[in-house]
Amino acid sequence: MSMIKTISITLTIVGIVLLAQALKPAYIICKRELNWGWGSLVILISLFILGYLILATALYQSTQADVFDLVVASILFGGSIFVALVMKFSLRSINQIRDITRQEHHHALLNERNRELLARLPTAVAEQEFELHYQPLMATQNNTIEGVECLIRWPHTDGSATATSDFIKLAEQTDVIVEITRWVIRTSLQQLGQWHLSGHKLTLQINISTRDLAVELVNYVEQHIQKNRINPSYLTLEITENLVISNQVNASKILQQLRELGIGISLDDFGTGYSSMTLLNQLPLSQIKIDRSFVHGMEHNKKHMAIVKSTLDLGKTMGLEVVAEGVENAQQAQLLKEMDCPLIQGYYLAKPMSVTKLEQWLQHNKHITTAAAN
C-alpha cells in the first residue's frame, strides 16, 4: 500500500472519530435550542460524513491513491476538527449561560422573598406574631438545670415557620431589629419573673444585635428587670464577635454599663472568629460559649477535643463561666463533665421548647431540676 493511501485512510478514520464526538453535543444543542442555526451544523456534519464515505469507497476500490485523494482527506480532516471544536465549545458556552441564568433567577426570587419578609416584619412585631422558645442549660457537676436560652421563632398559620436566621439577618439591616429585641426582652423577662415566683430560679440568656447596643438598651433592660422584680445576675446577654468588632469602643462602653447593673455578658460562638482572643481582654465578659462546631464529633476528633479543653482552661484562668453548645450525645456530655465544663446545652439535653412544653419538661425531669426549683 502506498504512503499516500495509508495517510489518506488514517486521516479518514480519525476524521470520522472526531465527527462521532461532535454528534452528541450537536444532538444536545439541537434538542435544547430547536432552531435552524444548530440544525444547519447537524446538516454540515452529515455532509462531512457523506464526503468521508465517498472518499473511503474510492480508496478501497483503487489500488493506490494519488495526491488528489490526500488533499480531499486533509480538507475533510481539517473540517472535522473545526466542527468538533465548534460543537464542543458551543455546548460549553450554552451550559454556562444557562447556569448563569438559573443563578440570576434564583437570586431574583431570593431577593423578592427577602423584600417581602422585610416588609412584613414591622407588622409581625406590632401584631406579636413571634413566639419565644427556651433551651435548657445544665450544670454538669450536679445535673441541675441552671437556666435557659431564649430563642425567637416566627410561625405561620399554615403550620410552617420562617427560619430564624433568615428574618433576623434581614431585620439587622434596619432598625426593625431593635423593636424585635425589645419585644424579646420584655416578653422573656416577664416570663422569667413568673418562673421565679413559682419557685424556678432559672437564669435567662438573650441574644442581642449590633443595632441594639445603645444607651436606650441599658435603660430598657433595667426598667424591665425592676418591673418584674428580677435580680440582674439572673440575666445574661449574648453577643457575637461580629456584633462588636465594627464599633468596639461604643460596644465596650454599653456592655460595661450593663455589667455594672449586674447583668452577665456572654461571647457566643467563641473560637470561630479572628478576634475572639483579643475580645476576651477588651470586653467586660462574664461567660464564653464554645461554638458547636468544636463540640460536634469531639469524641472522635483529637483536635476538637484539644480546642474544647484549652478553651475550658482559658475560661477558668480568666474567671469566665464556660458553656459548651451543641452537645448531641451522652458521650460528649460525659467528656465535658470530666473536663470540668460548668454548663452544657444541646439536643442531648433538650431542643428549644415553648413555655408550656418547657414547664412540662421541667415537671417531668424533676430528678435533674432540683436545684433550679430551690
C-alpha positions in Angstrom: 0.0 0.0 0.0 1.3 3.4 -1.0 2.3 6.0 1.6 -0.4 8.4 0.2 -3.1 5.8 0.5 -2.0 5.0 4.1 -2.1 8.6 5.2 -5.4 9.2 3.5 -7.1 6.2 5.2 -5.6 7.3 8.6 -7.0 10.8 8.2 -10.3 9.4 7.1 -10.6 7.1 10.2 -9.5 9.9 12.7 -11.9 12.4 11.0 -14.9 10.0 11.4 -14.0 9.5 15.1 -13.9 13.3 15.6 -17.3 13.7 13.9 -18.7 11.0 16.1 -17.5 13.0 19.1 -19.3 16.0 17.7 -22.7 14.2 17.2 -23.6 14.1 20.9 -23.2 17.8 21.6 -24.8 18.6 18.3 -27.8 16.5 19.3 -28.0 18.1 22.8 -27.8 21.6 21.3 -30.4 20.8 18.6 -32.7 19.3 21.2 -32.4 22.3 23.6 -32.4 25.1 21.2 -34.6 23.8 18.3 -33.5 26.4 15.8 -32.2 26.3 12.2 -28.8 27.6 13.3 -27.9 24.4 15.1 -29.8 22.3 12.6 -27.5 23.6 9.9 -24.5 22.3 11.8 -26.0 18.9 12.0 -26.5 19.0 8.2 -22.9 20.1 7.9 -21.8 17.1 9.9 -23.9 14.8 7.7 -22.2 16.3 4.6 -18.7 15.6 6.1 -19.7 12.0 6.8 -21.0 11.6 3.3 -17.7 13.0 2.0 -15.8 10.5 4.1 -17.9 7.6 2.8 -17.3 8.6 -0.8 -13.5 9.0 -0.1 -13.4 5.7 1.8 -15.1 3.9 -1.1 -12.7 5.5 -3.6 -9.7 4.5 -1.5 -11.0 1.0 -1.1 -11.7 0.4 -4.7 -8.5 1.9 -6.1 -5.2 0.0 -6.0 -3.3 3.2 -5.0 -4.2 6.7 -4.0 -3.0 9.9 -5.7 -2.3 13.4 -4.4 -6.0 14.4 -5.0 -7.2 11.8 -2.5 -4.7 13.1 0.1 -5.9 16.7 -0.4 -9.5 15.6 -0.1 -8.8 13.6 3.1 -6.8 16.5 4.6 -9.6 19.0 3.8 -12.2 16.7 5.4 -10.0 16.0 8.4 -9.5 19.8 9.0 -13.2 20.3 8.7 -13.8 17.5 11.2 -11.6 19.2 13.7 -13.3 22.5 13.2 -16.8 21.1 13.5 -15.9 19.0 16.6 -14.4 22.1 18.3 -17.3 24.3 17.4 -19.8 21.9 18.8 -17.8 21.3 22.0 -17.3 24.9 22.8 -20.8 25.9 21.8 -22.3 23.4 24.2 -20.0 24.6 26.9 -21.0 28.2 26.3 -24.7 27.4 26.3 -24.3 25.4 29.6 -22.5 28.4 31.2 -25.2 30.8 30.0 -27.9 28.5 31.3 -26.2 28.2 34.7 -25.8 32.0 35.0 -29.4 32.4 34.0 -30.5 29.9 36.7 -28.4 31.7 39.3 -29.8 35.1 38.4 -33.3 33.7 38.5 -32.6 32.1 41.9 -31.1 35.4 43.2 -34.1 37.3 41.9 -36.5 35.0 43.7 -34.4 35.2 46.8 -34.3 39.0 46.7 -38.0 39.2 46.1 -38.7 36.9 49.1 -36.3 38.9 51.3 -38.1 42.1 50.3 -41.4 40.5 51.2 -40.1 39.3 54.6 -38.6 42.7 55.4 -41.9 44.4 54.5 -43.8 42.1 56.8 -41.5 42.4 59.8 -42.9 45.6 61.3 -46.5 44.1 61.1 -45.2 40.9 62.7 -43.8 42.9 65.6 -46.9 45.0 66.0 -49.3 42.0 65.9 -47.0 39.8 68.0 -46.7 37.1 65.5 -43.4 35.8 67.1 -43.0 33.2 69.7 -40.3 32.5 72.2 -38.8 29.1 72.7 -36.4 28.2 75.5 -33.5 25.7 75.5 -32.2 24.5 78.9 -28.6 24.8 80.1 -27.5 22.1 82.6 -24.7 22.2 85.2 -22.6 19.1 84.6 -21.3 18.6 88.2 -24.8 18.2 89.8 -27.0 17.6 86.7 -29.3 20.6 87.5 -30.9 22.9 85.1 -29.4 26.3 85.8 -31.1 28.3 83.1 -32.5 28.7 79.6 -31.5 30.5 76.4 -34.3 32.4 74.8 -34.8 31.9 71.1 -37.3 33.6 68.8 -39.5 31.8 66.3 -41.8 33.1 63.6 -44.6 30.6 63.0 -47.3 30.9 60.3 -50.9 30.0 60.3 -50.4 27.1 57.9 -48.0 25.4 60.4 -44.8 26.4 58.6 -42.2 28.8 60.0 -39.7 31.3 58.7 -36.1 30.3 59.5 -34.9 32.4 62.4 -31.5 33.1 60.7 -33.3 34.4 57.6 -35.5 37.1 59.1 -33.0 38.1 61.8 -30.3 38.8 59.2 -32.9 40.9 57.3 -34.0 42.7 60.4 -30.4 43.5 61.4 -30.2 45.6 58.2 -32.8 48.0 59.6 -34.0 49.4 62.9 -36.7 46.7 63.0 -34.2 44.5 64.9 -34.4 47.0 67.8 -38.2 46.5 68.1 -37.8 42.7 67.9 -35.1 42.7 70.6 -37.2 44.9 72.9 -40.2 42.6 72.4 -37.9 39.6 73.3 -36.5 41.3 76.4 -39.9 42.5 77.5 -41.6 39.1 77.0 -38.9 36.9 78.3 -38.2 38.9 81.4 -41.9 38.9 82.2 -41.8 35.1 81.9 -38.7 34.8 84.0 -40.4 36.8 86.7 -43.3 34.4 86.7 -40.9 31.4 86.9 -39.1 32.9 89.9 -42.4 33.5 91.6 -43.3 29.8 91.1 -40.0 28.7 92.5 -38.0 28.0 89.4 -34.9 30.2 89.9 -33.7 29.9 86.3 -31.2 32.2 84.7 -32.1 33.7 81.3 -29.8 34.2 78.2 -30.9 36.6 75.4 -29.2 37.3 72.1 -28.7 40.9 71.1 -27.7 42.6 67.8 -25.3 45.3 66.8 -28.1 47.9 66.4 -29.2 47.2 70.0 -26.1 48.5 71.6 -27.2 51.9 72.7 -27.8 53.7 76.0 -31.5 53.0 75.4 -30.9 49.3 75.7 -29.4 49.7 79.2 -32.3 51.8 80.3 -34.8 49.4 78.8 -33.3 46.3 80.3 -33.0 47.9 83.7 -36.7 49.1 83.6 -38.0 45.6 82.9 -35.7 43.9 85.4 -37.1 46.2 88.1 -40.7 45.8 86.8 -40.5 42.0 87.1 -38.5 42.1 90.4 -35.6 40.1 89.0 -32.1 40.0 90.3 -29.9 41.3 87.4 -27.5 38.4 88.0 -30.1 36.0 86.6 -29.9 37.7 83.1 -27.1 37.2 80.6 -27.0 39.0 77.2 -25.3 37.1 74.4 -23.1 38.9 71.8 -21.1 37.7 68.8 -17.7 38.8 67.6 -19.3 40.4 64.5 -21.5 42.4 66.8 -18.8 44.4 68.5 -15.9 44.3 66.0 -17.2 47.1 63.8 -17.6 49.6 66.7 -15.7 48.1 69.6 -15.3 51.3 71.6 -19.0 52.0 71.8 -19.8 48.3 72.3 -17.4 48.1 75.3 -19.0 51.2 76.8 -22.5 49.9 76.6 -21.6 46.4 77.7 -19.7 47.9 80.7 -22.9 49.8 81.8 -24.8 46.5 81.6 -22.2 44.7 83.7 -22.4 47.5 86.3 -26.1 46.7 86.6 -25.1 43.1 87.5 -26.1 41.6 84.1 -23.9 38.9 82.6 -22.3 39.3 79.1 -21.6 36.2 77.1 -19.4 35.9 74.0 -21.3 33.4 71.7 -19.7 31.2 69.0 -16.3 31.5 70.7 -13.3 30.3 68.7 -14.9 30.9 65.2 -13.7 34.5 64.7 -10.3 36.1 64.1 -10.5 38.4 67.1 -12.1 36.1 69.8 -8.9 36.1 71.9 -8.5 39.8 71.7 -12.1 40.4 72.8 -11.5 38.4 75.9 -9.1 41.0 77.1 -11.1 44.1 75.9 -14.7 43.3 76.7 -16.4 43.1 80.2 -17.3 39.4 79.7 -18.7 37.0 82.3 -19.1 34.0 80.1 -18.0 32.4 76.8 -19.8 29.8 74.8 -17.8 27.2 72.9 -19.1 27.0 69.4 -21.0 23.8 68.5 -18.6 23.2 65.5 -15.9 22.2 68.1 -18.2 20.1 70.3 -19.6 18.2 67.3 -17.7 15.0 66.9 -15.2 15.8 69.6 -15.3 12.3 70.9 -13.7 11.2 67.7 -11.6 14.2 66.9 -8.5 14.9 68.9 -8.1 18.4 67.5 -11.7 19.4 68.6 -11.1 17.8 72.0 -7.9 19.9 72.4 -9.7 23.1 71.4 -12.5 22.4 73.9 -10.1 21.6 76.7 -7.9 24.7 76.1 -11.0 26.9 76.0 -12.1 25.5 79.3 -8.7 26.1 80.8 -8.6 29.6 79.4 -12.1 30.4 80.8 -11.1 29.1 84.2 -7.9 31.1 84.3 -9.7 34.3 83.3 -12.6 33.7 85.7 -15.1 33.2 83.0 -18.0 30.8 83.0 -17.9 28.4 80.0 -20.9 26.9 78.2 -20.5 24.1 75.6 -23.1 24.4 72.9 -24.3 21.7 70.5 -24.0 18.7 72.8 -25.7 15.9 71.0 -25.0 12.6 72.9 -24.2 11.2 76.3 -20.5 10.6 75.4 -20.0 14.3 74.7 -21.8 15.2 77.9 -19.6 12.8 79.9 -16.4 14.1 78.4 -17.3 17.7 79.1 -18.2 16.7 82.7 -14.8 15.0 83.1 -13.1 18.2 81.7 -15.0 20.3 84.3 -17.1 22.2 81.8 -19.6 24.1 84.0 -22.6 24.2 81.6 -23.8 22.3 78.6 -26.5 23.0 76.1 -27.8 21.0 73.1 -30.2 18.5 71.7 -28.9 15.8 74.0 -30.5 17.6 76.9 -33.5 19.2 75.1 -34.5 21.1 72.0 -35.8 24.6 72.3 -39.4 24.5 73.6 -42.4 26.7 74.1 -43.1 27.9 77.6 -45.8 25.3 78.1 -43.6 22.4 76.9 -40.7 23.6 78.9 -42.7 23.7 82.1 -44.0 20.2 81.3 -40.4 19.1 80.7 -39.2 20.6 84.0 -42.0 18.8 85.8 -41.2 15.5 84.1 -37.4 15.8 84.7 -37.6 16.7 88.4 -34.6 14.4 89.0 -32.3 16.9 87.2 -34.1 20.2 88.2 -34.0 20.1 92.0 -31.5 22.9 92.3 -33.4 25.0 89.8 -36.5 24.8 91.8 -35.0 25.8 95.1 
